[in-house]
Amino acid sequence: MGGVCREVVTLQLGHYSNFVGTHWWNLQDASLSYDPDLVVPPSELQSDVLFREGLTLGGQITYTPRLIAMDLKGSLQTLRQEGILYDTRKERKSSAWDGEMVTYKECPPTKNSFLQDLDKLDEGEILAEADFNMSQLPQCPGGNKLSQRSVAMETVNSSLDRVRKGYQMEGSVRVWSDFLRIHLHPRTITVINQYNHDGESQRLEAFGQGEALLQGSLLEELEDKLHFFVEECDYLQGFQVLCDLADGFSGLGSKVTEMLRDSYGSRGILTWGVAPVSYPDSNLIKDVYHMMNYVLGTASLANHSSFFCPLTLRGGLGRRPLPPIVFPHLQYDPTLWYHSSAILALALDSLTVPYRLRYNSAPMWQVADSLAACGRKVVAAYGAVPFPMMQGSCLPDALHSYRDALPWRPLSACRELSDRCSFGQWVTLRGLEGQKLVSTLTPGTQPPSPLHSARCGEEVVASYVSSYYPASPLAVQLVSSPSKLTSPFPQLFHQTLSPKGFLQSETTSSPSVVASVPVLSSLQSSPALGPWLAALQQGACALDLRRVAPSFLSQGPEHVEMQETLEQLINLAHCYHHDNSGTSSDDDDDD
């Protein structure tokens, strides 16, 4: 169905969540259509699901994410907490004090070249490497929902793309705001001043610390911001929550999702628990903290959400995980949050397609109900980033070439079982714009596989996935538009990829800049989650926290509460028992 925009409010809780979220919003911004007269057909994805219209104090129309982002003191660096769209600094200059005043100025952090170029574009200056002038842009007509800057962004994107080769961000990204390319609403960012982002003191490290945060002024601030974004929605379908799993934000996320459930119980709450591959300052004690936060966060977030899906490129969530996930056509540094978060954001851009479509969308509650039946509220994600398809090939040929193994990789540290059973899954393939979705065999030719007899792209994908998961509930959605990559998205791609992200038969001497990629993703409720959850529980039970990390317990939860949570986790694991799935956790026990 179309015609009704079902809005979503996004919450990002924690520094790595904001890394993933920044790449995510940059991807959304790159795909927005800024044609006020709708000369081109409307996008398959409805941007109003995620973005909101507003007015600055000067009456300028803006288009900003419907977003609440939380982080710690010192995490913003060059980004102003209130943003620059609604500048109220002039109003704060007046003072009743008549005496002498002394002003002390602190040198601001240095901006990288990308942020400096964004500032130039905001101020109407010309980029040195690009022929671009803000004064040449058309004025935003009255009543148009986008600001002049928003209407200009296609030109901004093209200008930044021209100088893309100049952005080597790997050495300059310290925090997520170092590569944020969009303006945020002043009600978006919440800074938790009780804890520091850097340094050894006042760190938000334990689940109990996060649980204790959501009270007093922080609770009031969150409720105020939620009411602001929710009350302007006409058809709110729910909330998507990105939450750090490894630190105290795991506990804060538990309380936030519990509050959302109590206040907006009829809406969908889809929680994505994110974790980086590694931490630069990790040690034995911190590894124990991380694992316990994974365990407590998984149990609590699943309990309070419509469904909970971990997202990580780690080989597991135990203390001794397998090596990071390898993608055949990506060259990334797993230790760089800037890299790993970019891959997760690309996958999330595909995984969330069902409830963002302009037509025939599936609201959050429908997606959750189909996957989280019978108490199975933890789901696993898989993705082919990018989807491996030869330039000029057809979809049946591409999938048939992977008949011996599925092309996707685990994105939830949960490997699929060999029996290929599933309680249900949503598969999304996006980005095959201009490619052939069905076979073009000449009449009378024997098709090499059932895929080549399918009549549409959805039927091709459904036939392929069903061959691996026979008799399992399946929903398939195809979106022709790809995920568009604009500066400063890192160039992680193998030189065999074309600018549109498809495989090339020959490798060029000078690598192409990949500007878009096709992505195949799967969101599954699988028997494999049973042994995965059991392994988490067993790893936690094997630790004597009172001896190894007594400070973790001193900050809560109590030992009895901990035991209750571990019991909940093993009960959750039993929900995934399947007669043919096997219950051994040998293959998935990474502890």
N, C-alpha and C positions, 0 to 999 in steps of 0.2 A: 504494500500500500504506500501511497505517497500523499503529499499535500500537508501533512502534519509534521512539524519539527519536534521531536522528542529530545529535550535538552539533557545534557549530562554535566554535572559538576565534577571537576577533577581535583584530587588532593594529592600532593607530593610531600612525603614525610621522610626527611633525611637527606644527607648530602649525595649519596649515590642515586637515590630516587630522583633528585633534581638534575643529576647528570643525564640519566635516561630521559627524564621529562624535557630537558632543554633540547636534546636531539629530536625528541618526539614533536615538540612545538615548532621547531625549525622545519621539520618535514611537513607539518600541517600548513605552515605559512607558505612554503614553496608551492603547495598545490592549490592555494586559494585562487579563485577567479575574481579579477578586479574590473571586469567590463561592466560599467554601470548600465549599459543598454542591452546587455545579454546578447551580444552579437553572436557569440559562440554558444553551443548547447550547454545547459547547466551540467555541472560535474556530477558524476555518479555518487560521490560522497557529499553529504550535506554539512557544510562547514558550520552552520548555525547550531548544530548539535553541540559543538565544542566552544564556539566563540560567541561573544555578546556584543551588542551595539551600545555605545554610550556617548556622552557629551563631555567635553572638557569645560573648564570654567569659562573659557572664551567662546563657547558655543560650537567648537569643532567636533565633528562626528568621529568617533574612534571605533575600532574593532579589536577587542582584546580577548584573551582566553578566559573562560569561566573557571578560574583556577585559584586554589589556596595552596601555597607552598611554605613549608616550615623547615627551618635550618637553625644552626647554632651561631652564637656570637663570633664574628670574625670570618664568616663564610661567604659574605657577599663581595668583598674586595671593592671593585670599582662601581658596583651596582648600587644605586640609591634604593633604599627600602620602599619608598613611596613612588619610585619611578619619576619620569619627567613629563608625562602627559598632563598631569594635573599639578602644576607647580604652584605651591602655596607659600613659597619662601618669602615672597614680598609681604604677605599678610602677617608674617611673624616678626617683621622688623620693628614694629612699633613697641615701645616700652614705656612704662610709667616711671622708670628710674631716671632722675635728673642728674645724678652724679657722674663721675668719670667712669668710663668703661674701657676695659682692656680686652682686646681680642687676640686669642692664640690660635694659630692655624697649623694644622698637621698636614704634612705633605701627603697627598693622596697616592694610592698605589698606581704604578705605571700601567697604562693600557697597552695591550698588544696591538699589532698592526691592523688586525681585523676590526677591533673596537674603535680604533682611531679612524678607520675608513667609514664606519657606521656614523660616527660623530660628524664627519665631513658631509655625509649625505643628509643627515638630519638638519645641518646648518646651511644646506644649499650649495656647498662647495663642490668643485670638480675633482674627481679622482685623477691622480696623475697618469694612470695607465688606461683610463677609460674616457670616452667622449660622452660626458653626462653632465646635465645642468638641470637642477630642480626648477629653475625659472621657466624652462621650456615645457614643463608638464602642464596638462590641462587642469583647470580649476575644478574642484569637486562641486557638482551642482547641488543646489539646495534639495534636501530630502533624500539624497543618496546615502545609503547606510555606511559607506566607508569614507574615512578621512582622505584628504589629499595625499597624505603619506601612504595610506593603504592603496589608493588607486595607482600611486607611483611605484609600488613595490615590484611590479613586473620589470620595470626599467631598472630599479635598484638591483634586483636579482641578476639581470643580464650584465649590469656594470660590475657587480662583484664577481660574476663568473669570468669576466674578461681578465681579472687580476687574480683568479683563483690560484694560479701557480705561485703567487707570492706568499700565500698563507701556509707556513709550516708551523702548525699549531701544537705539534707534539711536545715541543720544548717550552711553550709559553702558557699552556693551560694549567692553572693551579686550582681553580674552582669552576663550577658550572657556568657562572655568569661571564666567564672569559669567552664563551662562544655563543652566547644568547643573542639572537638577531631580531627579536621582536620586543615591542613595548608591553609592559605588564600594567594591570590596573593597580592603583594605590592600595587596594584592599587585598592584594594577592599575597604578599610576603609577610610572614610572621617570623621574627627572630627570637629565639629562646635564649635570653641573656644569662640564665643560670649556669649554662655550660659553654665551654670553649670549643671552637672547631679545631684549633691547633694547640700544641703544648701538651705537657704531661699532667697538668692539674685541671680539676673541674671538667672532666670528660664524661660524656653520656655513654657509658659502656655497658650497663646492665639493664636487663628487662625491667626489674623493679624500679629503677630510677625513672624510666620512661612512664611506667604506670602512674607514679606519684606526681608527674608533671601536670596532668590534665585536671587542674583544679584552680580555683582563684581567678586571677586576671587572665591567665592563658585560656582557661575554659570560656570565660566571658568573651574574649577576643575571637575565639574560634566560632562560638555561637553567633556573634554579631556578623561575622563575615559569611557564615553559612546562610543566615537569614537574608542577607543582602543579595547573594547570588540566587538563592532558591526562590525568593518571593517574586523575582522578575521573570521566572520561567512560566510558560503557559502549560506545557505538558512535560514536566520533569520525569524522566524515566529512571534516573538514579545517579549513582556515584561510582566513579572509577578511582581507586586508591592505589597509589604507588607508595610502598613502605619499605624502608631499609630493614632487613632481617637480622643483620649481624650485630647491631649495637642496641642502645637503649631505645631507639626509635621503634624497635619491635614491640616494646611494652607500650609506648605512646600510641602506636597504631592500633593495638588491641583495645585501648580505651576509646580512641576516636571511632573505630568501627562499631564498638558497643553503643556509643552515643548515637551514631547514625541509625543503627538498628532500632533503638528505643524511640527516636524522634521521627524517623522516616521508614518505618518497618515495611510499608507497602511498596517501597521503591527498591530497585536493584542495587546491590552493593557488591561490585566486582573488585576484588583486592588482588593486586600483583605484588608479591613479596620479592624484592630485588636484592641481589648480593653480588659484589665484585668477585673476580677470580682470586685476588690477593690484596693484602694490606701492606703498605711499605714498612710499618713499624710493628709487625706481628712478632709475637713470641709465644711460649708455651701457655702462659696464663691467659693471654688474650685469645689464643685459639680455643681454650676451654670456654671463655666468655662467649665467643662467637657461636660455638656449637650449641650452648645452652640457650642463647637467644634464638637460634634457628628453631630449636625444638619447641620452646615456649611460644614463640611467635606463630609457628605453623598451627599449633593446636588452638590458640586463642583467636587468631585471625580467621581461621576456617569456621570456628564456632559462631562468630559474629557477622560473617559475610554470606552473600548469596552463593559465592564460590571463592576459593582461594587458589591462586596459581603462582608458584615460585618461578622466578625468572633469573637464571644465572648461567654463565659459561663455565662455571666450576664443574669438575668431574664428579662432584658429590658434595653433600653438606656435612659430612663427617670430618673428623680431625685429620684423616689421611685420605684425602680424595684422590681420584684418578687424575691424570693430566687434563688440562683445559680442553674444551670442545674444539675440534679442528673442522674448518669448512674448506672444501676442495678449491674454491676459487677466491678465497680471502687470504690476505697476508696481514695479520694484525698482531699487535703486541698485547698479550693477555694481562700484563701487569699495568698497562695504561688504562685508567678508567675512561679516558676520552675515547679510546678505541672500543672497549668491550661494551660500554653503554650505547655506542652508536649502533652496534649490531643488534642489541636488545630492542632499541627504539625502532629499527627497521622491522623486526619481527612483530613488535607490538602494533605497528602501523597496519599490519595485515591481520593480526589476531582480533583486533577491535572493529574490523570492517562490518560484521553483521548488524551491529546496532548503530552504525553511522551512515548507512545507505540512504539515498534520497528516495528511492522506490524499493518496495518489497523488503524493507528492513525488518529485522527480528529484534524486538526490544530486549533490554537486558534480562528481564524476568524470564523471557522465553528461552534465551540461551542458557541461563542458569538452571532453570527447571529441567531442561533436556539433559544436562550434564551432572547435576548434583542430586539426582534421585536416590532414594533409600539411604540418605545420610552421607553420600559420597561427595563431600563438599570441597575436597582437594582435587584439582585437575592438573594435568601436565601439558606443557606446550612443546611443540616440535616445529622446526623450520628449515627450509632450504633457502639460504641467503647467500647469493641469489639463486633463483630457480634455474637449474642448468638446462638451457635450451639453445640449440644452434640458431644463429641468425638465418632467417629464411626457411627454417624447418617448420613442421607442423606439430601440434600438441600431441597427437597419438604417437608420432615417431619419437618425440622427446621422452614421453613416459614409458614407451615400450623398451627403450634402451636401458631403463632402470628396472626391468622386470625381476632381476635377482635380488634387489635390495631397494628399499625406499630411499628417495634422495634427501630426505630431511634428517636433521641432527637434533638430539635432545637439547631443549632450552630450559629444562627444569631439574637438571641433575638426575633424571629418572629415565633409565634406558628401557626400551620396549622389551617385552618377553618374547621368546621364540614362538609361542603358540599363536601370537597375533590375534588376541581377543580384545574386544573393546565393548564397554557398556554404552558408548555413544561418543561421537566426535563431530566437530565442526571443522571443515576443511575450506580454506580460502586460498585462491590463486589470483594474484593481481599483477598487472603489468605486461600483458601480452598484446598490447595495442599494436595493430598493424600486422600481427602474426596470424597464421592459419590455425584455427581451433579444431578443425576436422580434417580427415584425410581427403586427398584429392586424387585417389586412384582412378585410373581409367575404367570405364564400365567393362565388366566381365573379368576383371583382375581379382584373384583370390586375396582377400585381406589377410595380412600377416598376423593379425590379432583381433580380438573383439573390439579393441579400442578404435580400430580403423573403420568399424562399421557404425560407430556412434554418429548421431545427427547434430549434436551441439557440444560446445565445450564443457558444460556442466555434466553432460552424460559421459564424456570421455574421462573426466576426473573421477566421477562416481564409480564408473566401471573399473578404473585402475585401483582405487582405494579399496573397493569391495573385494577385489581379488586377494587382498592381503587380510582383510577383516570381514570375512563372509558372515552374513546374517547379523551384522552389527548395525545399530541405528547410525545414520550418517546424514549430515546436511552439508551441501556443497554450494559455495558462492564464488562467482567469477567477477572480477572488476577489471576492465580493460586498462584503465589508467595506472601507470606505475608509481612507485614511490620516487618522487623527484628529489635529487640530491643537489643542494646548492651550498655555496660557501657558508660556513667553514666545515662541512661534513668531511671527515677524513677519507682520503683516497686509499682504501684498504684492499682494492681489487686487483686480481691477477691481470697481467697485461694481455691475456687471451680474451678479455671481455671487450665488447664494442662499447661505444659511448652510451648505448641504450641498455647495457648490461647483459647482452646475449653473447654466447660463445662464438668466437671467430675461428675459422679453419686455419688461419695463418696468424702468427704473432708479428705485430708491427714493430719496427725498430724503435719508434718513439711511442711509449704507452699513451693510450687515449685517456682523456678525462671522462670518467663514467658519470653521466649526468642523471641517470635513472636506472632502476633495477627492478626486475620481476621477482616476486617473493611468493613462495608456497608455504603455508603454515597450517598446523593442525592443533586443535585444542581438544584433549581427550580425557575422558573418564575411563581409566584403564585398570585392569587387575594388577598391572605392574606397580601401581601406587601402594598396594598392600604391603609387599616386602620392603618397599622404599620407606614407608612410614614406620614399619616395624624396626628397620635398621636404625632409624633416627632414635626411636625409643630405647633400643638396646644400647646404643652408644651413650645416651645420657645416663641410663641405669648403671653402666659400667664405671662411671666416675663417682668417686667419693668427694663431693664438693666441700664437705666440712674439713677435708684434709688438703685437697688440691687448690681450691679457690673459695675459702670461707667468706671473703669479702663480697662474693656474688650473692650469697644467701643473706648477708647482713643488710643488703639493700632491698630485700624482698624478691620474690614471694617467700612466704614461710615454707619450712620443709614439708609440712602437711599439704599445703597448696601445691607444691611442686609434685608430690607424689600423685595427687589427684589429677593434675595436668598430664602426667605421664600415663596414667590409667586411661584418660580420655583419648590419648594418642593411639594406644594399642587397640582400644575399642573402635577408633576410626579406621585403623588398618584392617580390622576384621570385616568392615563393610565392603571391602574390595575382594573378599574371598570368592573365588570362582572354581568350580569343580575341575576345570581343565587348566587353570592358571598356575597351579603350583603355589605352595606357601613358603618354599625355601627362600631365604634371603641371601644365599651364598653369593649370587651374582651381583647383588646390589649393596652388600655390606662393605662400606668403605671405611669402617671405623678401625 
